[in-house]
Amino acid sequence: MKAFILGRAVHGEKFWLITTLSEEEGVLSCLIRQSTKKTGTIVPDLFDEAELTLERSKAGTEGPRFAKEYTLTARHTGISGNYSGLVYASRFAAVLARNAFPPDARACVYALCRNAISAFSDKPRKDATYFKSLWLLARECGLPVREDWFESLPFDDKTCVARILRTPLEALDVPAPESERVISRLEYWLSRENDFFIS
């Protein structure tokens, strides 16, 4: 399956536990054996795009599945080279990893993840990228983000949101404190009104 890597942790002495997002499975955790080879081995990294081959689950067993193969298709190195990009991309990955999405929304969420990671890597204004990604995620999940959340905002915040959503990242002039304010309001609405887990 094609997947994005949303999280990675050491699991025991011989495995990586990775959290993935795919069109087919949504969010899924799986184990990959750590290679003992010194060269030529690709270690899964956050925000990787990869092809994974998963072993079939045995009947009656619980816990993460095993990935037999891991083939890297793209590594977004622009994220790790920019502190703000890393912070906001990690926040968005955590939102994706901690929440379940309806099966009919998985393809849209996967496409949204691809666009967001690309923007976190290559575009300016990582704060605005995070806000736009959260807004689109809420919309793809069928939440009334415009009808309920946006309409309840004070006028100044409505103006700020409209500018962020309508302006290309390269031309956006909304001050970072203002974008962070509406980010906090949207995160609060998602967690309080719609049971999203926001880290």
DRENPA-3360 file (N, C-alpha, C; in nm, 2 decimals, always signed):
BEGIN
1 = MKAFILGR = +0.08/-0.12/+0.00/+0.00/+0.00/+0.00/+0.09/+0.12/+0.00 ~ +0.04/+0.23/-0.06/+0.11/+0.36/-0.05/+0.06/+0.43/+0.08 ~ +0.16/+0.49/+0.14/+0.13/+0.55/+0.27/+0.23/+0.67/+0.31 ~ +0.18/+0.75/+0.39/+0.26/+0.85/+0.45/+0.30/+0.81/+0.60 ~ +0.42/+0.84/+0.64/+0.46/+0.81/+0.78/+0.43/+0.93/+0.87 ~ +0.34/+0.90/+0.96/+0.29/+1.01/+1.06/+0.37/+1.00/+1.19 ~ +0.42/+0.88/+1.22/+0.49/+0.87/+1.35/+0.59/+0.75/+1.34 ~ +0.69/+0.76/+1.43/+0.79/+0.65/+1.43/+0.84/+0.64/+1.57;
9 = AVHGEKFW = +0.85/+0.52/+1.63/+0.90/+0.49/+1.76/+0.98/+0.36/+1.76 ~ +1.07/+0.35/+1.85/+1.14/+0.22/+1.87/+1.04/+0.13/+1.94 ~ +1.04/+0.00/+1.90/+0.95/-0.10/+1.96/+1.04/-0.22/+2.00 ~ +1.07/-0.24/+2.12/+1.16/-0.35/+2.16/+1.30/-0.32/+2.11 ~ +1.37/-0.43/+2.09/+1.51/-0.42/+2.05/+1.53/-0.43/+1.90 ~ +1.43/-0.47/+1.83/+1.45/-0.51/+1.68/+1.35/-0.44/+1.59 ~ +1.26/-0.36/+1.64/+1.15/-0.31/+1.55/+1.13/-0.16/+1.56 ~ +1.08/-0.10/+1.45/+1.02/+0.03/+1.45/+0.87/+0.01/+1.45;
17 = LITTLSEE = +0.80/+0.09/+1.53/+0.66/+0.10/+1.52/+0.63/+0.23/+1.45 ~ +0.57/+0.21/+1.33/+0.54/+0.33/+1.25/+0.38/+0.35/+1.24 ~ +0.34/+0.47/+1.24/+0.20/+0.51/+1.22/+0.19/+0.56/+1.08 ~ +0.10/+0.50/+1.00/+0.09/+0.53/+0.86/-0.05/+0.58/+0.83 ~ -0.06/+0.66/+0.72/-0.19/+0.70/+0.66/-0.19/+0.65/+0.52 ~ -0.30/+0.58/+0.48/-0.31/+0.53/+0.34/-0.46/+0.55/+0.30 ~ -0.48/+0.55/+0.17/-0.62/+0.55/+0.12/-0.70/+0.43/+0.16 ~ -0.63/+0.31/+0.16/-0.70/+0.19/+0.18/-0.74/+0.17/+0.33;
25 = EGVLSCLI = -0.64/+0.19/+0.42/-0.65/+0.16/+0.56/-0.68/+0.27/+0.65 ~ -0.67/+0.40/+0.60/-0.68/+0.51/+0.69/-0.55/+0.51/+0.77 ~ -0.57/+0.54/+0.90/-0.45/+0.54/+0.99/-0.43/+0.40/+1.04 ~ -0.31/+0.35/+1.04/-0.27/+0.22/+1.07/-0.13/+0.21/+1.13 ~ -0.11/+0.14/+1.24/+0.02/+0.12/+1.30/+0.07/-0.02/+1.25 ~ +0.20/-0.02/+1.22/+0.26/-0.15/+1.18/+0.41/-0.15/+1.23 ~ +0.46/-0.28/+1.24/+0.60/-0.30/+1.28/+0.69/-0.33/+1.16 ~ +0.81/-0.27/+1.17/+0.91/-0.29/+1.06/+1.04/-0.33/+1.14;
33 = RQSTKKTG = +1.10/-0.45/+1.10/+1.22/-0.49/+1.16/+1.33/-0.40/+1.13 ~ +1.41/-0.36/+1.23/+1.53/-0.28/+1.21/+1.64/-0.36/+1.15 ~ +1.70/-0.31/+1.04/+1.80/-0.39/+0.97/+1.93/-0.38/+1.05 ~ +2.01/-0.49/+1.04/+2.14/-0.49/+1.10/+2.25/-0.45/+1.00 ~ +2.21/-0.43/+0.87/+2.31/-0.39/+0.77/+2.35/-0.24/+0.80 ~ +2.48/-0.22/+0.77/+2.53/-0.09/+0.80/+2.50/+0.01/+0.68 ~ +2.49/-0.04/+0.56/+2.47/+0.04/+0.44/+2.35/-0.01/+0.36 ~ +2.30/+0.08/+0.28/+2.19/+0.05/+0.19/+2.06/+0.03/+0.25;
41 = TIVPDLFD = +2.04/+0.05/+0.38/+1.92/+0.03/+0.45/+1.85/+0.17/+0.47 ~ +1.72/+0.17/+0.43/+1.64/+0.29/+0.45/+1.56/+0.28/+0.58 ~ +1.59/+0.38/+0.66/+1.52/+0.39/+0.79/+1.39/+0.47/+0.77 ~ +1.27/+0.42/+0.81/+1.15/+0.50/+0.79/+1.17/+0.63/+0.87 ~ +1.12/+0.74/+0.81/+1.13/+0.87/+0.87/+1.00/+0.94/+0.86 ~ +0.97/+1.04/+0.95/+0.85/+1.12/+0.95/+0.83/+1.18/+0.82 ~ +0.71/+1.18/+0.77/+0.66/+1.25/+0.65/+0.71/+1.18/+0.52 ~ +0.77/+1.06/+0.53/+0.81/+0.98/+0.41/+0.68/+0.94/+0.34;
49 = EAELTLER = +0.69/+0.94/+0.21/+0.59/+0.87/+0.12/+0.66/+0.73/+0.09 ~ +0.59/+0.62/+0.11/+0.65/+0.49/+0.09/+0.55/+0.39/+0.04 ~ +0.60/+0.28/-0.01/+0.52/+0.16/-0.05/+0.55/+0.06/+0.06 ~ +0.45/+0.01/+0.12/+0.46/-0.10/+0.23/+0.39/-0.22/+0.18 ~ +0.45/-0.33/+0.21/+0.38/-0.46/+0.19/+0.36/-0.52/+0.33 ~ +0.23/-0.53/+0.37/+0.19/-0.58/+0.50/+0.17/-0.73/+0.50 ~ +0.20/-0.80/+0.61/+0.17/-0.94/+0.62/+0.02/-0.94/+0.66 ~ -0.05/-1.05/+0.62/-0.19/-1.07/+0.66/-0.20/-1.09/+0.81;
57 = SKAGTEGP = -0.31/-1.03/+0.86/-0.33/-1.05/+1.01/-0.38/-1.20/+1.03 ~ -0.33/-1.26/+1.13/-0.37/-1.39/+1.16/-0.50/-1.38/+1.24 ~ -0.59/-1.48/+1.21/-0.72/-1.48/+1.28/-0.70/-1.48/+1.43 ~ -0.78/-1.40/+1.50/-0.78/-1.40/+1.64/-0.66/-1.33/+1.71 ~ -0.57/-1.27/+1.63/-0.46/-1.19/+1.68/-0.49/-1.04/+1.69 ~ -0.43/-0.98/+1.79/-0.45/-0.83/+1.80/-0.31/-0.77/+1.80 ~ -0.31/-0.64/+1.79/-0.18/-0.57/+1.78/-0.15/-0.53/+1.64 ~ -0.04/-0.46/+1.63/+0.00/-0.41/+1.49/+0.05/-0.52/+1.40;
65 = RFAKEYTL = +0.02/-0.50/+1.27/+0.07/-0.59/+1.17/+0.21/-0.57/+1.14 ~ +0.27/-0.66/+1.07/+0.41/-0.65/+1.03/+0.42/-0.60/+0.88 ~ +0.52/-0.52/+0.86/+0.55/-0.48/+0.72/+0.67/-0.55/+0.67 ~ +0.65/-0.63/+0.56/+0.77/-0.71/+0.51/+0.86/-0.63/+0.43 ~ +0.81/-0.53/+0.36/+0.89/-0.44/+0.27/+0.85/-0.30/+0.29 ~ +0.96/-0.21/+0.28/+0.94/-0.07/+0.29/+1.02/-0.01/+0.18 ~ +0.95/+0.05/+0.08/+1.02/+0.12/-0.03/+0.99/+0.27/-0.03 ~ +1.09/+0.35/-0.01/+1.08/+0.49/-0.01/+1.05/+0.54/-0.15;
73 = TARHTGIS = +0.94/+0.63/-0.16/+0.91/+0.69/-0.29/+0.94/+0.84/-0.28 ~ +0.93/+0.90/-0.17/+0.96/+1.05/-0.16/+1.00/+1.08/-0.01 ~ +1.10/+1.16/+0.00/+1.14/+1.21/+0.14/+1.14/+1.36/+0.13 ~ +1.06/+1.42/+0.22/+1.04/+1.57/+0.22/+1.14/+1.64/+0.31 ~ +1.26/+1.65/+0.26/+1.37/+1.70/+0.34/+1.36/+1.85/+0.38 ~ +1.27/+1.92/+0.30/+1.25/+2.06/+0.33/+1.19/+2.09/+0.47 ~ +1.12/+1.99/+0.52/+1.05/+2.00/+0.65/+1.15/+2.00/+0.76 ~ +1.24/+1.90/+0.76/+1.34/+1.89/+0.87/+1.44/+2.01/+0.87;
81 = GNYSGLVY = +1.46/+2.08/+0.76/+1.55/+2.19/+0.75/+1.49/+2.32/+0.79 ~ +1.36/+2.32/+0.83/+1.30/+2.44/+0.87/+1.22/+2.42/+1.00 ~ +1.26/+2.49/+1.11/+1.20/+2.46/+1.24/+1.05/+2.48/+1.24 ~ +1.01/+2.59/+1.19/+0.86/+2.62/+1.18/+0.79/+2.51/+1.10 ~ +0.85/+2.47/+0.99/+0.78/+2.37/+0.91/+0.77/+2.24/+0.99 ~ +0.88/+2.20/+1.06/+0.88/+2.08/+1.14/+0.77/+2.08/+1.25 ~ +0.76/+2.20/+1.32/+0.67/+2.21/+1.43/+0.52/+2.20/+1.37 ~ +0.49/+2.27/+1.27/+0.35/+2.27/+1.22/+0.32/+2.14/+1.15;
89 = ASRFAAVL = +0.42/+2.08/+1.08/+0.39/+1.95/+1.01/+0.37/+1.84/+1.11 ~ +0.45/+1.85/+1.22/+0.43/+1.75/+1.33/+0.30/+1.76/+1.40 ~ +0.25/+1.89/+1.42/+0.12/+1.91/+1.48/+0.01/+1.85/+1.39 ~ +0.02/+1.87/+1.26/-0.08/+1.82/+1.17/-0.07/+1.67/+1.16 ~ +0.05/+1.61/+1.16/+0.06/+1.46/+1.15/+0.00/+1.40/+1.28 ~ +0.02/+1.47/+1.39/-0.04/+1.42/+1.52/-0.19/+1.42/+1.51 ~ -0.25/+1.52/+1.45/-0.40/+1.53/+1.44/-0.44/+1.41/+1.35 ~ -0.38/+1.39/+1.24/-0.41/+1.28/+1.15/-0.40/+1.14/+1.22;
97 = ARNAFPPD = -0.29/+1.13/+1.30/-0.26/+1.00/+1.36/-0.35/+0.97/+1.47 ~ -0.41/+1.07/+1.54/-0.49/+1.04/+1.66/-0.64/+1.04/+1.64 ~ -0.68/+1.06/+1.51/-0.82/+1.06/+1.49/-0.86/+0.96/+1.38 ~ -0.98/+0.91/+1.39/-1.03/+0.81/+1.29/-1.11/+0.89/+1.19 ~ -1.11/+0.84/+1.06/-1.18/+0.91/+0.96/-1.27/+0.81/+0.89 ~ -1.39/+0.86/+0.85/-1.48/+0.76/+0.78/-1.42/+0.70/+0.66 ~ -1.45/+0.58/+0.63/-1.39/+0.51/+0.51/-1.41/+0.59/+0.38 ~ -1.52/+0.65/+0.36/-1.55/+0.73/+0.24/-1.47/+0.86/+0.23;
105 = ARACVYAL = -1.40/+0.90/+0.35/-1.32/+1.02/+0.35/-1.17/+0.99/+0.34 ~ -1.13/+0.87/+0.34/-0.99/+0.84/+0.35/-0.91/+0.88/+0.23 ~ -0.97/+0.87/+0.11/-0.90/+0.91/-0.01/-0.87/+1.06/-0.01 ~ -0.98/+1.14/+0.03/-0.96/+1.28/+0.04/-0.86/+1.33/+0.15 ~ -0.87/+1.26/+0.26/-0.77/+1.29/+0.37/-0.63/+1.26/+0.33 ~ -0.61/+1.15/+0.25/-0.48/+1.11/+0.20/-0.43/+1.22/+0.10 ~ -0.51/+1.26/+0.01/-0.47/+1.37/-0.08/-0.44/+1.50/-0.01 ~ -0.52/+1.53/+0.09/-0.50/+1.65/+0.17/-0.36/+1.64/+0.25;
113 = CRNAISAF = -0.33/+1.52/+0.30/-0.20/+1.50/+0.36/-0.09/+1.52/+0.27 ~ -0.10/+1.47/+0.15/+0.00/+1.49/+0.04/+0.03/+1.64/+0.02 ~ -0.08/+1.71/+0.00/-0.07/+1.86/-0.03/-0.01/+1.93/+0.08 ~ -0.05/+1.90/+0.21/-0.01/+1.97/+0.32/+0.14/+1.94/+0.34 ~ +0.19/+1.82/+0.33/+0.33/+1.79/+0.35/+0.41/+1.85/+0.25 ~ +0.37/+1.86/+0.13/+0.44/+1.93/+0.02/+0.45/+2.08/+0.05 ~ +0.35/+2.14/+0.10/+0.35/+2.28/+0.14/+0.44/+2.31/+0.26 ~ +0.43/+2.22/+0.36/+0.52/+2.23/+0.48/+0.66/+2.23/+0.44;
121 = SDKPRKDA = +0.69/+2.15/+0.33/+0.83/+2.13/+0.29/+0.88/+2.25/+0.20 ~ +0.79/+2.30/+0.11/+0.84/+2.39/+0.01/+0.78/+2.53/+0.01 ~ +0.68/+2.55/+0.08/+0.61/+2.69/+0.08/+0.64/+2.77/+0.20 ~ +0.62/+2.90/+0.20/+0.64/+2.98/+0.32/+0.51/+2.97/+0.40 ~ +0.51/+3.04/+0.51/+0.40/+3.05/+0.60/+0.34/+2.91/+0.65 ~ +0.42/+2.85/+0.73/+0.38/+2.71/+0.78/+0.26/+2.72/+0.87 ~ +0.25/+2.83/+0.94/+0.13/+2.85/+1.03/+0.00/+2.85/+0.94 ~ +0.00/+2.93/+0.83/-0.11/+2.93/+0.75/-0.14/+2.80/+0.68;
129 = TYFKSLWL = -0.03/+2.73/+0.64/-0.05/+2.59/+0.59/-0.12/+2.50/+0.69 ~ -0.08/+2.51/+0.81/-0.15/+2.43/+0.91/-0.30/+2.47/+0.93 ~ -0.32/+2.60/+0.93/-0.46/+2.64/+0.94/-0.55/+2.59/+0.82 ~ -0.50/+2.61/+0.70/-0.57/+2.57/+0.58/-0.59/+2.42/+0.59 ~ -0.49/+2.35/+0.63/-0.50/+2.20/+0.63/-0.61/+2.16/+0.73 ~ -0.61/+2.22/+0.85/-0.71/+2.19/+0.95/-0.85/+2.22/+0.90 ~ -0.87/+2.34/+0.84/-1.00/+2.38/+0.78/-1.04/+2.27/+0.68 ~ -0.96/+2.24/+0.59/-1.00/+2.14/+0.48/-1.03/+2.00/+0.54;
137 = LARECGLP = -0.95/+1.96/+0.65/-0.97/+1.83/+0.71/-1.11/+1.83/+0.77 ~ -1.15/+1.94/+0.84/-1.28/+1.95/+0.90/-1.39/+1.94/+0.80 ~ -1.37/+2.01/+0.68/-1.47/+2.01/+0.58/-1.48/+1.87/+0.51 ~ -1.36/+1.80/+0.49/-1.37/+1.67/+0.43/-1.44/+1.57/+0.52 ~ -1.43/+1.59/+0.65/-1.50/+1.50/+0.75/-1.64/+1.54/+0.77 ~ -1.69/+1.63/+0.69/-1.84/+1.67/+0.70/-1.87/+1.76/+0.81 ~ -1.78/+1.82/+0.87/-1.81/+1.91/+0.99/-1.85/+2.05/+0.94 ~ -1.94/+2.11/+1.01/-1.99/+2.25/+0.97/-1.89/+2.36/+1.00;
145 = VREDWFES = -1.77/+2.35/+0.95/-1.67/+2.45/+0.99/-1.70/+2.59/+0.94 ~ -1.76/+2.60/+0.82/-1.80/+2.73/+0.78/-1.93/+2.78/+0.84 ~ -2.03/+2.69/+0.84/-2.16/+2.72/+0.89/-2.17/+2.75/+1.04 ~ -2.09/+2.67/+1.12/-2.10/+2.68/+1.26/-1.98/+2.76/+1.32 ~ -1.86/+2.71/+1.30/-1.74/+2.77/+1.36/-1.71/+2.91/+1.30 ~ -1.70/+2.92/+1.17/-1.67/+3.05/+1.11/-1.78/+3.16/+1.14 ~ -1.90/+3.12/+1.13/-2.01/+3.22/+1.16/-2.02/+3.27/+1.30 ~ -1.96/+3.19/+1.39/-1.96/+3.23/+1.53/-1.85/+3.32/+1.57;
153 = LPFDDKTC = -1.75/+3.35/+1.48/-1.63/+3.42/+1.51/-1.66/+3.57/+1.52 ~ -1.58/+3.65/+1.60/-1.59/+3.79/+1.59/-1.55/+3.84/+1.45 ~ -1.59/+3.97/+1.42/-1.56/+4.02/+1.28/-1.42/+4.01/+1.25 ~ -1.33/+4.06/+1.34/-1.18/+4.06/+1.31/-1.13/+3.92/+1.28 ~ -1.18/+3.82/+1.35/-1.13/+3.69/+1.32/-1.18/+3.63/+1.19 ~ -1.31/+3.67/+1.16/-1.36/+3.63/+1.03/-1.28/+3.69/+0.91 ~ -1.24/+3.81/+0.93/-1.16/+3.88/+0.83/-1.02/+3.81/+0.81 ~ -0.96/+3.77/+0.93/-0.84/+3.70/+0.93/-0.85/+3.57/+0.86;
161 = VARILRTP = -0.95/+3.49/+0.89/-0.97/+3.36/+0.83/-0.99/+3.37/+0.68 ~ -1.07/+3.47/+0.64/-1.10/+3.49/+0.50/-0.97/+3.52/+0.42 ~ -0.88/+3.60/+0.48/-0.76/+3.64/+0.42/-0.66/+3.52/+0.40 ~ -0.66/+3.44/+0.51/-0.57/+3.32/+0.51/-0.62/+3.22/+0.40 ~ -0.75/+3.20/+0.39/-0.80/+3.10/+0.30/-0.80/+3.15/+0.15 ~ -0.81/+3.28/+0.13/-0.81/+3.33/-0.01/-0.68/+3.37/-0.07 ~ -0.58/+3.38/+0.02/-0.45/+3.44/-0.03/-0.35/+3.33/-0.05 ~ -0.28/+3.32/-0.16/-0.17/+3.22/-0.18/-0.07/+3.24/-0.07;
169 = LEALDVPA = +0.00/+3.13/-0.02/+0.09/+3.14/+0.09/+0.20/+3.24/+0.06 ~ +0.25/+3.25/-0.07/+0.36/+3.34/-0.10/+0.32/+3.48/-0.08 ~ +0.20/+3.52/-0.09/+0.15/+3.66/-0.08/+0.09/+3.70/+0.05 ~ +0.07/+3.60/+0.14/+0.00/+3.62/+0.26/+0.07/+3.72/+0.36 ~ -0.01/+3.82/+0.40/+0.05/+3.92/+0.49/-0.01/+3.93/+0.63 ~ -0.09/+3.82/+0.67/-0.15/+3.81/+0.80/-0.04/+3.79/+0.90 ~ -0.03/+3.87/+1.01/+0.08/+3.85/+1.11/+0.06/+3.72/+1.17 ~ +0.17/+3.65/+1.21/+0.17/+3.52/+1.27/+0.09/+3.51/+1.39;
177 = PESERVIS = +0.09/+3.61/+1.48/+0.01/+3.60/+1.60/-0.14/+3.60/+1.57 ~ -0.18/+3.66/+1.46/-0.33/+3.66/+1.43/-0.36/+3.52/+1.37 ~ -0.27/+3.46/+1.29/-0.30/+3.33/+1.24/-0.30/+3.23/+1.35 ~ -0.21/+3.24/+1.45/-0.21/+3.15/+1.56/-0.33/+3.16/+1.65 ~ -0.39/+3.28/+1.66/-0.51/+3.30/+1.73/-0.63/+3.22/+1.67 ~ -0.64/+3.23/+1.54/-0.75/+3.16/+1.48/-0.73/+3.01/+1.47 ~ -0.60/+2.97/+1.47/-0.56/+2.83/+1.48/-0.61/+2.78/+1.61 ~ -0.58/+2.85/+1.72/-0.62/+2.80/+1.85/-0.78/+2.79/+1.86;
185 = RLEYWLSR = -0.85/+2.89/+1.80/-0.99/+2.88/+1.81/-1.05/+2.76/+1.73 ~ -0.99/+2.73/+1.61/-1.03/+2.62/+1.54/-1.00/+2.49/+1.61 ~ -0.88/+2.48/+1.66/-0.84/+2.36/+1.74/-0.94/+2.34/+1.85 ~ -0.98/+2.44/+1.92/-1.07/+2.43/+2.04/-1.20/+2.38/+1.99 ~ -1.25/+2.44/+1.88/-1.38/+2.40/+1.83/-1.38/+2.25/+1.79 ~ -1.27/+2.21/+1.72/-1.26/+2.07/+1.68/-1.26/+1.97/+1.80 ~ -1.19/+2.01/+1.90/-1.18/+1.92/+2.02/-1.30/+1.93/+2.11 ~ -1.36/+2.05/+2.13/-1.47/+2.06/+2.22/-1.60/+2.02/+2.15;
193 = ENDFFIS = -1.63/+2.06/+2.03/-1.76/+2.04/+1.97/-1.76/+1.91/+1.88 ~ -1.65/+1.86/+1.84/-1.65/+1.75/+1.75/-1.56/+1.63/+1.79 ~ -1.51/+1.64/+1.92/-1.44/+1.52/+1.97/-1.31/+1.49/+1.90 ~ -1.25/+1.58/+1.84/-1.12/+1.56/+1.78/-1.01/+1.56/+1.89 ~ -0.91/+1.47/+1.87/-0.79/+1.47/+1.96/-0.69/+1.57/+1.90 ~ -0.66/+1.68/+1.97/-0.56/+1.77/+1.92/-0.45/+1.77/+2.03 ~ -0.33/+1.74/+1.98/-0.22/+1.73/+2.07/-0.16/+1.87/+2.11;
% end
